[in-house]
């Protein structure tokens, strides 16, 4: 997917890859390169955030380089979702690799997503430690922009649907939809930009706000594909369980196993009668002996 192809699969045998057939996605995102690049960029950004230097040029380079790495990774995620949709997770598709094959490819994907989310905090720590002018508690404003980007489109669709249900003319429906959509985006993004400018100054605050929007959109794209992948594995596992149940039930294997399991805890008495427990069988034998 987006978030980096599992590095555990990087050294797979070439013959095995050939046997699996070509990727179902054509072009750039049908290769492993963009996914490996995303993972590498996130790892590099986090690692470099812990570098401390007294050299001003190096410090300035890192200040720009870290968000640049994260922005490129996010742009690749956005492009992957835009270009090939949900097929962007072809490399951990359980239909292609089986449940366990998809599952083990899925683990590094989740780890890189966690790293991508954590990277913004490591970058803030870097700024706090290396840029005294920003204070000791640097906070890049993300929340207002993130909320706006997440809720704007769904709320606009809801409002548009309500206006259509109310029987208003089409131009009023479209006007209401766009007012809600852009109103939420302007308020949310504007709030983040204002806070970042107050924190970092006009030039760098504007630049960090642009980065923040790209970063948030990349996270949204990644989380969406993560959810799609989880549902794919859950659905396949549910289908396997249902098929296995019906196979065992129809062939009588399940009934035989249940019967055998139940009988393994019981016993027959001297007359050959079955009892659910050994103690019941013994009592029956004693009862027969007393009658004799």
N, C-alpha and C positions, 0 to 999 in steps of 0.2 A: 504494500500500500504505500502510500505516502510515506509513512513514518519510518522508512528504512526497512530494507529486506533483512530478515534475520541473518546475522552474521554466521550463525551455526550452519547455514545452508550454503555459504559462500564456497566451501571447499568440496561440494558434491562432485561425485564422479561424472565425467563428461558423458559416458555411455548411459548413465542413468538419466541425465537430462535429455539426451536424445530420445530415449525411450518414452519420456513423458510427453514428447511432442512440442511443437512451438507454442509460445505464449499466445493466449487467446486475444491479446490486445496488440494491435499493430503499432509500429512506430516507436518513438522514443520511450514511451511509458510501457512498452512491451518488453523492455530490457531491464536488467537489474540495476543498471548504472544510476538512474535518478534516485532510487530508493536507498541505495548504499550511500549516495552523496548526501541525502538528507540526514541519515544517521551520523555520517562523519562530520557534517557541519554543526550539528547539535553537540556532539561530543567535544569538538574543538572549541566551540563557544563557551561551554561550561569550564573546560580545562583552563582556557586562557583567562577566564574571569578571576582565577586565583593567583594570577601573576601580579607581582608587585615590583615596581621599578621606579627609580629616581630620575630616569632619563625622560625628559619632556616629550621628545619626538616619539619615543616608544609608547609612552602613556597616551598620547593623542592618537596614535595608530590603533592601539587596542580599544580606545573609547569608540572609535568608528568601526573597527573591524568586528567586534563582538556582535553588535546589532546587525551588521551587514551579513554575517554568517546566518544569523537567525532569520533575517528577512528573506534571504535566498532560499533557505529551507522551507519557509512558509509559502513563498511563491511557487515552489515546485509542488507543494501539496495542493495548493489552489488550482494550479494548471492540470495536475493529475485528475482531480475530481471534475474539473470543467471539460477536459479532453475525452476521458474514457468513462466517467461516472463511477458507478460502484464496481466496475471491472478493474479499478485501480488496485484492488487487493487480490488480483489473480494469483499472485505468488504464495498466498496462504489460503487459497480456496479449498475447502474440504472436499468439494466435488472433484477436484483435480488431484489432490494429494492424499485424500482420505482424512478421516477425522483426526487421527493422531498426528499425521503429517502436517495438516493445517494448524493443529493446536500448538505444536512445537515451533512452527514458524510465527505463530501469533504472539508468543511470549516476548521476543525481542521487540516486536512492534509496540507492545504496551510499555516496555521499559523506555523506549526512545520517546514515546509520548509523555511519559512522566518526566523524563529529562528535559523535554522541550518546555513543559510547564515550569519546571524548576529553574530553567535557564534565566528567566526574567528576574528572579530573586538573586541569583548569583551575580548578574550584571548590576543590579542595584547595589549589592554589597561592594562590588568593584568600584562603582562611582563614589560610594560613601568613603572608601578607604583611600582613593587616589585623587579626589577632587574636593579639597577642603571648602572651596567656594560654594559647593552645593549642600554643605552641612553634613552632619554625621548620620542623618536618617533620610536618605534619598528614597523617594517613592515616585515611580513612574505611574502616572494616572492611566489606569486601564479599565477600571470597573464601569464608569459611565459609558464609555465607548463600547465595551463588551456587551453590556445590557442592551444598549440601543441596537447593536448589530444582530443580537439574538432574537429580540422581540419585535423589531420593526416590521419585518415582512409578514410574520404570522398575524400580527394585529391588523396590519393593513388589509390582508385578505379577509379577516373576520368582519372588519368595517365594510369592505366592499360587498361581502355577502349579505350583510344586514341591510345595506342600502338597496341592493337588488331585491331582497325579500320585501322591502317596503314599497317597491314598485316605482322608485324614482327613475328619471330618465338616465340613459347610459352615460351622458357627459357628466352628470352629477355624481354618479357612482364612481367614475374614474377620477373625478376631482377630489372626492372624499378619500379615496384610496391613496392618492399621491400626497394629499395633505398630511394624512396620518403617517405614511411611510417616511417622507422627508422631514416632517416635524420631529419625529422621534430621533431620526439620525442627526439632525442639526443640533437638537438639545443635548443628546448623549455625546456626540463627537466634539461639539463646541465646549462642553464642560471639561472633557479631557484635555483638549488643546489649551484652554485657559489655565488649568492647573499646571500643566507641563511648562507653559511659558513662565508662569510665576515661579516655578521651581528652577528652571534651567536657563531662563532668558528667552528672548523672542526667536533668535536664529536656531539655537539647539533645541529649544522647546518645541518648535514647529516640526523640526526634523524627527525628533523622538516620537511625536504624535503620529506622523506618517508611518514610521516604523511600527508603532503600537497597533495601528489599524491592520497593517499587513500581517503582523504577528497573530492578532486575534482571529483574523479570517483563516489563517493557516491552521490554528488550533481547532476552529470550528469544523473545517474540512476533515481534519484528522480524526476528531472525535466522531463525526458522522460515519466515516468509513470504519472506524473501530466498532461502532454499534452494529453496522451492517455485517461485519465479519462475525461478531458474537452471535447474532441471530442466525446466520448461516450455519454455524456449528451447532447451535441449540436445535435448530430444525432438523439437521441431519442426524443428530444423536437421538432425537425423539422418534424419527422415522425408523431408525435401526432398532430401537427398543420395541416399537409397535410390531415391526416385521418379525423380530425374534420371538415375541410373545405369541403371535398368531401361528408361527411355524411350530413352536413347541406345543401349543394347545391343539392345533389341528392334527399333528402327528401322534398325539397322545403322550409325548415325552414328558410334558409338564405335569399331566395328571399322574403319570407313573412315578415321577420324582416326588410329588406331594404325598402320594400313597406310601411310597417306600420310606419317606422321611417320617411319616406318622407311625408306620408299623415298626420302625426301628426302636421306638420307645416303649412298645408294648410287648405282650407275650401270650402264648397259648397255654390253656390249662391242660390237665391230663386227659380230658375228653375231646381235646382239639378245638375248643372254643376260644376265639380271640378276645383279649382284654387290652384296653388302652394302656394299662400299666402292669408291671410285673407283680406289684403288691396285690392287685385285684385278682390276677391269675392264681397267686398263692392262696388267697382267701377262699377262692373257689375250690381249690384242691383240698384245703383243710375242711371246708364245709362238706365236701363229698366224703371225706374220711370219717367225719363225725357221724354222718348218716349211716355209714356202714357199721 
